[in-house]
């Protein structure tokens, strides 16, 4: 008897069924009960206009919940030291994997933070020099500019065998910090006339430092310390009194029956203001520091931040200071040339990291470059470095517009990196506006249809081809191409730049035409920002709108940031015969129960804090007596709840007509922020919204020349047209507009192009083309010319 065996394909294993990330009922920020399924181990791109809810879905829901759940795996003790994360407002999240977030936030702008310290490359280099450097000077910390050399001796008391024993001990720490500049690389010199008015006494308000008023706490410490005569003009101080005012070491004193520390002005300013990177300072603090402090390279270490001993130890004639100052692409070559079998694993790790820099298009940086000077795009790519060589798989990588700050030539490289991460078996989620990156997606999720309250729904899910034929805003604009202009404007003059040599520029001479729209182009690292920020910004009549992040707490909103609240408060005060301070939720008008926040926060230690709407003011933030005062039939909380477009109509006519407020609202509407509500916290705005809010604020500045650093950041394809129309309006009103930009639509629309290159770092720094966009396309002599020709060629075809 024969038996027949049938060959059947085995049933799929149950573990293989979890191949999607499921989101049900997401309501974070403006999301309207969103349901979506995302394929794992694929590249999914999220599109939609700025403010449509992309970041709320990707970062605020999926990535936030993944990170929260990972944090919950640690002990309660450890969680107490970690940031507390609230559970996103969502019904169901299923199929999540570990999320690694690579966002656009600027890197920590600490004055001691460099590219080397931020990426751990500096640590590897220090180990290398501590092992191979001749003469040998000590452990890796002997090469660290953040560790000071100290030594000491003394008696220590300890219990041993039931007896108390005293022993003499001494210790020494060898650090690499330059003792003169304390590892900062620069020494500071203070202009005393900017610190105080020596014709006045302290009581008369002699101190002119921001935050040092005599009514405030600092003023009370100086007045009541007993070291200074508060009624004597500073010019009449004795040498000892002046030393106490400026340089006294921290000393405990009693002021108004409170124990406080008195410290001289200069060490106090160095600790409070100068410990931050200049980029991280608030605008009024930055203006004060620029006026009062001059920075010069430290004469002892030559700006390298390192002690003489650290600079004396060398490998093949190269010190760690020389290695840190090299362009990373050159440093990678040097490391590869070291044949030292004893440290082979270290050399391999260092080479791999440095090669990742080059591969990602950052080979032009050096390890001693301050982290605060990196652009948003450079910071984001620097954060990517540590993930490129990772052996982890089945991870969700979340990117926020990774093509920001990238020339079309570099976008190709970035696309390859994203595909490589996917091909290793990872889920890659990308929020993006650039059609070149949307084109490589396996799956597209389009949010909209509008922004703010008009967005938050999914308009489309599917392939890129289906998106093209869909009738969504993104689908209609995906193949948009701006054409070259038939005629360009004629310059009314020129801004002459001569011998520019900041960073990698090589004595550049260029005439920047005035009265027209000028685009400054070139690959990342070619010297565009060095040319414009180093030679044009800061001049009289020049208004610069850079990529610096808007800083604001949850109490800050578009009305406070733009200065719009001042004319509104005055209009309310005038109409009701009361003082303006009543109409500020941060001042006298605040609800006493929630201090004007609108919500009451309950801290639950390592659990996520709970925010509940204030019962007394019902989230309106103001006292009930303030809400009785009206303007045009509306109270102040109703006005802050209006959208920009609604408020523009409200303050433009009738009883509430307020020209000063109307002017600011017009500018906000001009930059495409008509949908924002006036009282929306700044912390909830997307990157693109913040950039445009900044642009709207600066449009009110008095100046003839506007410099915009990548204004298309965070803009949807449909919004780029509005931006071009806004730039045209600025130029037609008599302004000169200089745009540092990679977006081909802006290049095509410009009247004049200045192209830098030909490469990045020491391969760049030269002007390779000056002329009209049409001439650049015709010549095709540069990388920018080739990509622009291909871009406008799509229209011709």
VOGU-3710 file (C-alpha; in Angstrom, 3 decimals, decimal comma):
1> xxxxxxxxxx> 0,000/0,000/0,000  1,515/3,294/-1,045  1,053/6,578/0,769  0,885/9,859/-1,060  2,258/12,994/0,602  0,907/16,292/-0,609  3,289/19,242/-0,687  1,452/22,266/0,629  2,941/25,666/1,264  3,166/26,075/5,034
11> xxxxxxxxxx> 0,717/28,534/6,641  2,336/31,912/7,289  3,748/32,220/10,773  1,646/34,430/13,034  4,714/36,573/13,780  4,874/37,591/10,106  1,408/39,150/10,198  2,543/42,346/11,963  3,825/44,097/8,880  1,978/47,416/9,240
21> xxxxxxxxxx> 1,943/50,271/11,765  -1,758/50,894/12,527  -3,013/54,262/13,754  -6,670/54,646/14,785  -8,363/57,854/15,932  -5,342/60,209/16,148  -6,331/63,633/17,493  -2,960/65,281/18,300  -3,039/69,056/17,590  -5,240/69,515/14,475
31> xxxxxxxxxx> -5,586/65,815/13,472  -9,273/64,959/12,988  -9,639/61,329/14,143  -7,065/60,110/11,616  -6,891/56,382/10,729  -3,927/55,165/8,704  -1,923/51,987/8,034  1,766/52,327/7,152  3,752/49,455/5,598  6,810/48,375/7,584
41> xxxxxxxxxx> 10,264/48,064/5,970  9,219/50,573/3,299  9,897/54,266/2,658  6,764/56,316/3,377  6,716/60,043/2,570  4,210/62,376/4,244  3,165/65,385/2,146  0,775/68,283/2,531  0,942/72,028/3,003  2,688/73,516/6,037
51> xxxxxxxxxx> 0,386/73,164/9,048  -1,702/70,320/7,569  -0,800/67,904/10,384  2,193/65,934/8,964  4,437/66,494/11,998  1,513/65,922/14,395  0,959/62,462/12,863  4,582/61,391/12,409  6,380/63,055/15,339  3,562/63,913/17,752
61> xxxxxxxxxx> 1,792/60,524/17,484  3,872/57,616/16,075  7,408/58,617/17,192  6,220/60,092/20,520  4,365/56,921/21,555  7,282/54,690/20,511  9,708/56,730/22,633  7,288/56,844/25,576  6,891/53,063/25,554  10,671/52,537/25,405
71> xxxxxxxxxx> 11,097/54,888/28,391  8,536/52,840/30,329  10,801/49,793/30,115  13,289/51,502/32,465  12,907/51,479/36,244  10,859/54,229/37,943  14,120/55,516/39,445  15,691/56,020/36,005  12,479/57,455/34,538  12,686/60,202/37,160
81> xxxxxxxxxx> 15,782/61,524/35,347  14,301/61,228/31,837  12,037/63,706/30,038  8,401/62,881/30,776  6,344/62,176/27,684  2,560/62,378/27,597  0,578/59,648/25,854  -0,584/61,003/22,464  -4,339/61,537/22,038  -5,020/58,431/19,930
91> xxxxxxxxxx> -7,395/55,461/20,244  -5,026/52,739/19,022  -1,381/52,454/17,956  -0,340/48,991/16,887  2,778/47,471/15,315  5,200/50,158/16,545  8,935/49,547/16,462  11,753/51,494/18,125  11,760/55,010/16,669  14,922/56,996/16,002
101> xxxxxxxxxx> 14,124/60,659/15,378  16,387/62,780/13,173  14,832/66,247/13,373  15,785/69,773/12,287  16,432/71,171/15,752  19,699/73,093/15,865  22,405/71,262/17,790  22,997/72,320/21,387  24,332/75,828/21,026  26,718/75,590/23,980
111> xxxxxxxxxx> 29,863/77,634/23,421  31,944/74,511/24,206  30,133/72,264/21,721  31,892/71,528/18,420  31,258/69,091/15,559  33,852/66,788/17,186  32,251/66,792/20,651  28,703/66,493/19,262  29,424/63,392/17,163  31,871/61,545/19,484
121> xxxxxxxxxx> 34,494/61,818/16,734  36,509/64,089/19,028  36,486/61,389/21,734  37,920/58,791/19,327  40,588/61,256/18,197  41,572/61,967/21,826  41,992/58,231/22,518  44,139/57,929/19,377  46,480/60,741/20,486  46,672/59,437/24,067
131> xxxxxxxxxx> 47,930/56,093/22,680  50,167/57,194/19,783  51,092/60,836/20,468  54,740/61,634/21,170  55,706/62,787/23,742  53,100/60,854/25,762  51,326/63,348/28,044  48,522/61,314/29,626  45,050/59,872/29,224  42,451/61,057/26,640
141> xxxxxxxxxx> 41,327/63,874/28,962  44,806/65,418/28,590  43,666/66,259/25,034  40,206/67,588/26,012  39,697/71,362/25,948  36,789/70,903/28,399  38,968/69,434/31,205  41,176/71,760/33,268  44,482/70,625/34,798  44,263/70,667/38,589
151> xxxxxxxxxx> 46,323/69,273/41,462  45,995/69,270/45,227  47,073/67,622/48,466  45,670/67,198/51,956  44,741/64,889/54,804  41,832/62,472/54,515  40,097/60,870/57,507  38,682/57,360/57,288  37,482/54,504/59,495  39,678/51,418/59,367
161> xxxxxxxxxx> 39,411/48,438/61,720  37,282/50,413/64,173  39,858/53,222/64,396  39,884/56,667/62,823  42,989/57,017/60,650  44,372/60,132/58,961  46,428/59,815/55,779  48,029/62,332/53,489  46,833/62,100/49,892  47,633/64,125/46,800
171> xxxxxxxxxx> 46,046/64,073/43,392  46,532/65,556/39,940  44,265/65,750/36,900  45,931/66,474/33,569  43,449/68,187/31,252  43,879/69,719/27,821  42,145/73,055/28,528  44,067/76,216/27,658  44,417/78,031/31,021  44,205/81,508/29,484
181> xxxxxxxxxx> 40,863/81,201/27,599  39,521/78,255/29,682  38,939/76,168/26,559  36,804/78,777/24,759  39,361/79,599/22,036  38,780/83,324/22,390  39,405/85,918/25,065  36,913/88,670/25,838  37,470/92,339/26,340  34,652/94,430/27,849
191> xxxxxxxxxx> 33,741/97,967/26,812  32,924/99,375/30,254  30,918/102,286/28,840  28,340/99,682/27,693  28,108/98,158/31,199  27,346/101,339/33,119  26,992/105,115/32,864  29,813/106,350/35,132  28,160/109,775/35,632  25,315/108,120/37,594
201> xxxxxxxxxx> 25,179/106,300/40,912  23,706/102,808/41,299  20,575/104,330/42,849  20,136/106,475/39,720  20,264/103,356/37,502  23,900/103,427/36,357  23,927/99,784/35,144  22,922/99,447/31,472  23,068/95,616/31,250  19,796/93,900/30,207
211> xxxxxxxxxx> 17,969/92,594/33,294  20,064/94,598/35,781  17,532/97,283/36,744  17,738/98,647/40,285  14,149/97,496/40,979  15,066/93,899/40,159  16,865/91,299/42,226  20,333/91,993/40,791  19,935/95,695/41,546  18,960/94,967/45,152
221> xxxxxxxxxx> 22,024/92,729/45,595  24,412/95,403/44,282  22,728/98,178/46,308  22,529/96,200/49,567  25,814/94,306/49,442  27,705/96,828/51,574  30,684/96,746/49,161  29,498/99,799/47,183  28,063/103,245/48,000  24,703/103,260/46,114
231> xxxxxxxxxx> 24,544/107,073/46,033  28,070/107,766/44,739  28,613/108,216/40,939  30,725/105,346/39,578  33,364/107,780/38,219  34,142/108,767/41,877  34,707/105,152/43,034  38,025/104,281/44,599  40,157/101,605/42,954  38,906/99,055/45,514
241> xxxxxxxxxx> 35,224/99,943/44,988  35,601/99,648/41,199  37,277/96,266/41,652  34,370/95,151/43,877  31,857/96,290/41,246  33,594/94,623/38,306  35,671/91,660/39,446  34,834/90,550/43,016  34,810/86,763/43,470  31,504/85,170/44,648
251> xxxxxxxxxx> 30,909/86,215/48,254  27,993/85,343/50,565  26,118/88,459/51,788  22,773/89,187/53,450  20,381/91,493/51,586  16,884/92,228/52,951  17,386/89,336/55,434  17,999/86,890/52,567  21,322/85,052/52,113  22,546/85,708/48,561
261> xxxxxxxxxx> 25,797/85,547/46,596  27,413/88,802/45,488  29,632/88,603/42,408  31,351/91,244/40,254  29,697/92,302/36,976  32,254/90,760/34,610  32,388/87,192/36,052  28,575/87,297/36,358  28,157/88,284/32,664  30,657/85,608/31,618
271> xxxxxxxxxx> 28,655/82,927/33,440  25,151/84,048/32,468  25,598/85,416/28,922  28,916/84,236/27,473  28,566/80,556/28,426  25,935/80,344/25,655  26,699/80,266/21,979  25,896/83,612/20,346  23,251/81,969/18,150  21,309/80,774/21,202
281> xxxxxxxxxx> 21,004/84,206/22,814  17,792/86,200/22,875  17,949/89,120/20,386  18,318/91,893/23,019  21,063/89,927/24,863  22,863/89,286/21,551  22,701/93,011/20,698  24,174/93,881/24,126  26,985/91,296/23,808  27,816/92,574/20,290
291> xxxxxxxxxx> 28,056/96,123/21,682  29,864/95,441/24,938  32,182/92,500/24,276  34,934/92,022/21,728  36,181/88,485/21,104  39,735/87,896/19,897  41,599/84,631/19,347  43,345/83,569/22,526  47,018/84,663/22,173  48,230/81,627/24,114
301> xxxxxxxxxx> 46,524/78,779/22,204  45,853/80,609/18,896  42,138/79,806/19,094  42,675/76,023/19,289  41,290/75,913/22,925  44,102/73,467/23,882  46,977/73,724/26,369  50,592/73,841/25,235  51,164/70,230/26,395  48,200/68,950/24,344
311> xxxxxxxxxx> 49,506/70,768/21,266  53,052/69,455/21,743  52,097/65,759/21,494  52,093/64,724/17,816  51,535/61,766/15,513  53,687/61,956/12,369  54,146/65,695/12,947  50,388/66,395/13,334  48,968/67,604/16,684  45,350/67,071/17,773
321> xxxxxxxxxx> 44,754/70,797/17,143  45,988/70,387/13,534  43,808/67,283/13,056  40,684/69,026/14,421  41,234/72,017/12,126  41,600/69,843/8,975  38,722/69,531/6,565  37,080/66,184/7,464  37,673/64,732/3,976  41,432/65,430/4,425
331> xxxxxxxxxx> 41,406/64,101/7,994  39,826/60,840/6,727  42,740/60,442/4,260  45,288/61,102/7,033  43,698/58,544/9,394  43,617/55,948/6,600  47,347/56,506/6,069  48,240/55,603/9,692  49,643/52,057/9,791  49,491/51,213/13,504
341> xxxxxxxxxx> 48,330/47,605/14,073  48,154/48,166/17,852  45,185/50,532/17,512  43,588/48,988/14,392  40,006/48,745/15,818  40,155/52,426/16,857  41,423/53,526/13,417  38,655/51,492/11,737  35,932/53,089/13,882  37,346/56,597/13,337
351> xxxxxxxxxx> 37,719/56,054/9,562  34,146/54,773/9,254  32,740/57,806/11,084  34,793/60,282/9,047  33,835/58,520/5,794  30,176/58,842/6,815  30,654/62,620/7,033  32,047/62,673/3,497  29,349/60,357/2,172  26,544/62,473/3,601
361> xxxxxxxxxx> 28,002/65,602/1,997  29,592/67,166/5,098  33,219/66,464/4,227  33,851/70,220/4,074  33,324/70,703/7,851  36,128/70,475/10,409  35,867/68,889/13,856  36,658/72,185/15,618  33,698/73,976/13,974  31,331/75,286/16,733
371> xxxxxxxxxx> 28,081/73,262/16,682  25,971/76,418/16,987  27,186/77,670/13,579  25,758/74,687/11,669  22,627/75,349/9,625  19,438/73,343/10,303  20,200/71,027/7,367  23,835/70,507/8,416  22,777/69,756/12,003  20,244/67,210/10,800
381> xxxxxxxxxx> 22,761/65,425/8,595  25,345/65,463/11,406  22,802/63,635/13,596  22,375/61,050/10,792  26,074/60,131/10,943  25,730/57,772/13,920  22,872/55,849/12,257  24,487/55,219/8,863  26,754/52,385/9,918  24,335/50,955/12,467
391> xxxxxxxxxx> 23,698/47,194/12,370  20,212/47,611/13,858  17,316/46,520/11,681  13,539/46,713/12,027  13,893/50,234/13,417  11,619/53,127/12,455  13,695/56,106/11,271  11,771/59,376/11,313  13,126/62,292/9,252  11,927/65,896/9,179
401> xxxxxxxxxx> 12,629/67,329/5,718  16,114/65,806/5,293  16,688/67,752/2,045  16,700/71,160/3,788  19,838/73,093/2,894  20,739/70,659/0,110  21,590/71,581/-3,471  19,721/69,455/-6,078  23,067/67,712/-6,678  23,201/66,614/-3,009
411> xxxxxxxxxx> 19,516/65,540/-2,829  20,414/62,497/-4,957  22,932/61,426/-2,301  20,414/61,924/0,486  17,847/59,820/-1,418  20,389/57,009/-1,713  21,009/57,125/2,034  17,286/56,915/2,803  16,941/53,942/0,438  19,963/52,246/2,049
421> xxxxxxxxxx> 18,385/52,547/5,498  15,169/51,027/4,095  16,978/48,211/2,299  18,600/47,108/5,568  15,070/46,199/6,740  14,050/49,439/8,441  10,838/51,474/8,260  11,643/54,992/7,028  9,097/57,783/7,585  9,914/61,112/5,924
431> xxxxxxxxxx> 8,085/64,445/6,141  9,021/66,160/2,865  8,027/68,788/0,283  10,668/68,260/-2,426  9,330/66,334/-5,485  12,747/64,651/-5,942  12,359/62,868/-2,580  8,616/62,244/-2,909  9,470/60,428/-6,171  11,453/57,639/-4,408
441> xxxxxxxxxx> 8,651/56,794/-1,935  7,140/53,300/-1,779  4,051/54,780/-0,148  2,737/58,374/0,095  0,359/59,806/2,720  -0,991/63,249/1,796  -2,570/65,364/4,560  -4,791/68,403/4,191  -6,781/69,709/2,478  -5,824/72,997/4,164
451> xxxxxxxxxx> -3,734/74,093/7,138  -4,598/74,473/10,811  -8,275/73,724/11,493  -8,828/73,268/7,731  -6,329/70,366/7,695  -5,777/67,286/9,797  -7,398/64,716/7,475  -5,872/62,211/5,053  -6,571/63,236/1,458  -4,625/60,462/-0,257
461> xxxxxxxxxx> -2,743/57,197/0,406  -0,968/55,179/-2,237  1,865/55,184/-4,761  3,577/58,234/-6,266  2,012/57,487/-9,666  -1,477/57,470/-8,140  -0,681/60,731/-6,313  0,107/62,406/-9,651  -3,334/61,585/-11,010  -5,171/62,335/-7,742
471> xxxxxxxxxx> -6,958/65,639/-7,425  -5,211/66,645/-4,174  -3,280/69,895/-3,803  0,026/67,978/-3,717  -0,962/65,843/-6,740  -1,870/68,920/-8,800  1,380/70,711/-7,988  3,784/67,742/-8,042  4,906/68,438/-11,604  4,891/72,248/-11,230
481> xxxxxxxxxx> 7,920/73,913/-12,750  8,630/77,640/-12,658  9,645/78,941/-16,094  12,527/81,317/-16,745  11,303/84,912/-16,944  11,010/86,506/-20,389  12,605/89,708/-19,138  14,541/90,504/-15,989  14,648/93,741/-13,998  17,519/96,173/-14,404
491> xxxxxxxxxx> 19,728/96,849/-11,398  19,606/100,322/-9,834  23,084/100,054/-8,354  25,455/97,532/-6,831  26,677/96,448/-3,438  30,419/95,959/-3,763  32,058/93,102/-1,864  35,844/93,104/-2,005  38,363/90,564/-0,679  35,816/88,414/1,197
501> xxxxxxxxxx> 37,702/85,594/2,929  35,456/84,337/5,755  35,712/80,540/6,277  36,496/78,964/2,860  36,119/82,091/0,673  39,224/82,978/-1,316  39,461/86,776/-1,590  36,139/86,950/-3,404  35,252/90,157/-5,272  31,644/90,431/-6,410
511> xxxxxxxxxx> 29,122/93,169/-7,209  25,638/92,312/-5,903  23,025/94,190/-7,988  20,508/96,330/-6,048  16,813/96,861/-6,793  16,386/93,304/-8,139  15,857/89,727/-6,904  19,286/88,074/-6,516  19,664/84,323/-5,852  22,941/83,144/-4,292
521> xxxxxxxxxx> 23,387/79,458/-5,160  25,911/76,634/-4,902  26,284/73,225/-3,259  26,102/72,981/0,551  29,408/74,252/1,956  30,381/76,251/-1,146  30,525/79,543/0,800  27,094/81,136/0,166  26,330/81,984/3,796  29,956/82,970/4,440
531> xxxxxxxxxx> 29,779/85,484/1,588  26,432/87,048/2,479  26,512/86,815/6,279  30,179/87,729/6,459  30,170/90,692/4,067  26,601/92,030/3,739  24,633/91,180/6,917  25,036/93,602/9,774  25,494/96,627/7,506  23,175/99,613/7,937
541> xxxxxxxxxx> 19,818/99,193/6,209  20,224/95,413/5,816  17,472/93,179/7,247  18,507/89,519/7,670  15,982/86,695/8,083  18,077/83,639/8,945  17,161/80,031/9,807  17,671/80,518/13,542  14,925/78,847/15,541  12,158/80,945/17,086
551> xxxxxxxxxx> 12,374/80,449/20,807  9,217/80,707/22,841  7,439/79,021/25,719  3,863/77,772/25,645  2,904/81,310/26,786  4,293/82,780/23,541  2,018/83,005/20,505  1,962/84,798/17,111  0,369/87,871/18,748  3,146/88,262/21,358
561> xxxxxxxxxx> 6,016/87,304/18,979  5,118/89,803/16,243  4,350/92,677/18,643  0,700/92,560/17,525  -0,567/92,357/21,107  0,683/95,869/22,003  -1,622/97,837/19,639  -4,492/95,430/20,475  -4,031/95,996/24,218  -3,864/99,759/23,719
571> xxxxxxxxxx> -7,038/99,718/21,570  -8,907/97,747/24,275  -7,586/100,060/27,010  -8,588/103,207/25,108  -12,085/101,907/24,303  -12,745/100,969/27,937  -10,813/103,667/29,825  -8,571/101,207/31,695  -4,847/100,407/31,588  -3,339/98,163/28,857
581> xxxxxxxxxx> -1,692/95,730/31,366  -5,137/94,279/32,131  -5,269/92,767/28,644  -2,102/90,688/29,058  -2,403/87,089/30,256  1,211/87,374/31,471  0,530/90,495/33,551  -2,268/92,071/35,608  -5,156/90,578/33,636  -4,085/86,956/34,196
591> xxxxxxxxxx> -6,490/84,517/35,798  -5,105/84,062/39,364  -5,931/80,352/39,424  -3,812/79,301/36,394  -1,553/82,406/36,237  -2,800/83,135/32,724  -1,787/79,768/31,236  -5,398/78,635/30,640  -4,483/75,181/31,954  -3,345/73,853/35,325
601> xxxxxxxxxx> -0,351/71,489/35,208  -0,103/68,645/37,696  3,393/67,146/37,954  3,307/63,355/38,451  7,084/62,802/38,807  8,236/60,198/36,258  4,669/59,785/34,901  3,611/62,284/32,228  2,242/65,477/33,780  -1,458/66,156/33,373
611> xxxxxxxxxx> -2,772/69,452/31,997  -6,405/70,246/32,825  -8,362/73,253/31,604  -8,560/75,886/34,355  -12,019/75,718/35,932  -12,056/79,364/36,955  -11,413/80,988/33,549  -12,488/77,941/31,441  -9,208/78,137/29,503  -9,694/81,804/28,530
621> xxxxxxxxxx> -6,571/82,820/30,550  -8,038/86,149/31,793  -9,881/87,279/34,941  -13,655/87,460/34,482  -13,600/91,232/35,176  -11,233/91,721/32,185  -13,578/89,803/29,867  -16,343/92,344/30,568  -14,340/94,946/28,583  -15,135/94,759/24,883
631> xxxxxxxxxx> -13,910/96,202/21,583  -16,156/95,934/18,522  -18,398/93,554/20,481  -15,570/91,068/21,245  -13,594/90,465/24,452  -9,788/89,937/24,476  -10,000/86,099/24,661  -12,331/86,028/21,617  -9,877/88,226/19,693  -6,960/85,878/20,543
641> xxxxxxxxxx> -9,098/82,969/19,312  -9,528/84,580/15,860  -7,558/83,480/12,819  -5,187/86,005/11,223  -7,558/86,458/8,238  -10,564/87,038/10,511  -8,621/89,470/12,729  -7,412/91,378/9,647  -11,028/92,101/8,698  -11,968/92,869/12,315
651> xxxxxxxxxx> -9,187/95,453/12,881  -9,454/96,870/9,356  -12,848/98,536/9,658  -15,634/99,658/11,979  -15,381/100,382/15,660  -12,345/98,108/16,176  -10,297/99,731/13,389  -6,654/99,741/14,563  -4,183/100,609/11,749  -1,074/99,461/13,697
661> xxxxxxxxxx> -2,575/95,986/14,311  -4,001/95,777/10,789  -0,571/96,404/9,265  1,015/93,463/11,154  -1,934/91,180/10,306  -1,593/92,076/6,599  2,041/90,973/6,681  1,106/87,666/8,366  -1,523/87,079/5,688  0,998/87,974/2,959
671> xxxxxxxxxx> 3,339/85,168/4,017  0,471/82,643/3,943  -0,317/82,419/7,658  -3,942/83,609/7,373  -5,194/80,389/8,997  -3,135/80,674/12,241  -5,007/81,650/15,373  -3,508/84,671/17,189  -3,299/82,874/20,538  -1,898/79,524/19,296
681> xxxxxxxxxx> 1,223/78,626/21,367  4,469/78,919/19,365  5,450/75,443/20,587  2,697/73,931/18,369  3,838/75,618/15,116  5,641/73,626/12,412  9,136/74,564/11,179  7,780/76,199/8,004  5,231/78,220/9,976  7,900/79,533/12,331
691> xxxxxxxxxx> 10,139/80,553/9,417  7,305/82,508/7,797  6,304/84,077/11,119  9,856/85,368/11,393  9,735/86,681/7,812  6,457/88,523/8,502  7,980/90,128/11,618  11,073/91,341/9,751  9,052/92,718/6,848  8,169/95,620/9,151
701> xxxxxxxxxx> 11,838/96,481/9,732  13,198/99,612/8,130  15,764/98,589/5,569  16,509/98,752/1,858  18,174/95,327/1,495  16,522/92,062/2,590  18,595/88,881/3,009  16,530/85,675/3,203  18,263/82,395/4,087  16,327/79,584/2,369
711> xxxxxxxxxx> 12,814/81,018/2,729  11,318/77,940/0,977  12,164/75,804/4,064  9,018/73,917/5,071  6,969/75,268/2,148  4,631/73,102/0,106  4,944/73,269/-3,693  1,699/75,291/-3,839  3,046/77,829/-1,322  6,248/78,459/-3,292
721> xxxxxxxxxx> 4,160/80,444/-5,820  2,891/82,692/-3,001  6,459/83,197/-1,780  7,643/84,218/-5,266  4,748/86,694/-5,500  5,739/88,098/-2,076  9,390/88,490/-3,155  8,193/90,272/-6,309  6,099/92,660/-4,212  9,104/93,440/-2,020
731> xxxxxxxxxx> 11,312/94,191/-5,051  8,588/96,222/-6,790  8,205/98,363/-3,647  11,832/99,461/-4,079  13,653/96,919/-1,896  16,665/94,842/-2,880  16,188/91,148/-2,102  19,081/88,668/-1,777  18,004/85,024/-1,362  20,353/82,176/-0,378
741> xxxxxxxxxx> 18,446/79,320/-1,960  18,575/75,786/-3,418  15,011/75,648/-4,751  15,074/75,748/-8,562  11,765/77,662/-8,707  13,386/80,600/-6,874  16,510/80,377/-9,077  14,383/80,407/-12,252  12,401/83,394/-10,973  15,455/85,475/-10,004
751> xxxxxxxxxx> 16,754/88,443/-11,990  20,400/87,649/-11,244  22,268/84,574/-9,999  25,585/84,449/-8,153  26,761/80,813/-8,104  29,542/79,693/-5,754  31,608/76,548/-5,956  32,674/74,562/-7,801  32,581/72,169/-4,796  32,344/72,395/-1,019
761> xxxxxxxxxx> 34,915/73,344/1,631  38,374/73,973/0,163  37,008/72,871/-3,225  34,611/75,841/-3,139  34,829/79,464/-2,053  34,936/80,973/-5,570  32,313/82,710/-7,682  31,858/80,363/-10,650  29,022/82,259/-12,356  27,379/85,701/-12,315
771> xxxxxxxxxx> 24,500/86,538/-14,630  20,843/85,939/-15,462  19,195/82,512/-14,968  18,791/82,194/-18,756  22,557/82,653/-19,242  23,281/80,074/-16,513  21,000/77,537/-18,231  22,538/78,271/-21,632  26,112/77,898/-20,342  25,476/74,794/-18,190
781> xxxxxxxxxx> 29,009/75,380/-16,909  28,287/74,637/-13,235  26,419/71,990/-11,208  23,675/74,533/-10,510  23,426/75,322/-14,239  23,012/71,640/-15,137  20,268/71,056/-12,542  18,435/74,287/-13,401  18,539/73,391/-17,111  17,057/69,957/-16,341
791> xxxxxxx> 14,394/71,606/-14,160  13,197/74,194/-16,702  13,629/71,634/-19,479  10,684/69,753/-17,974  8,489/72,739/-18,881  9,822/72,915/-22,421  9,273/69,209/-22,811
//
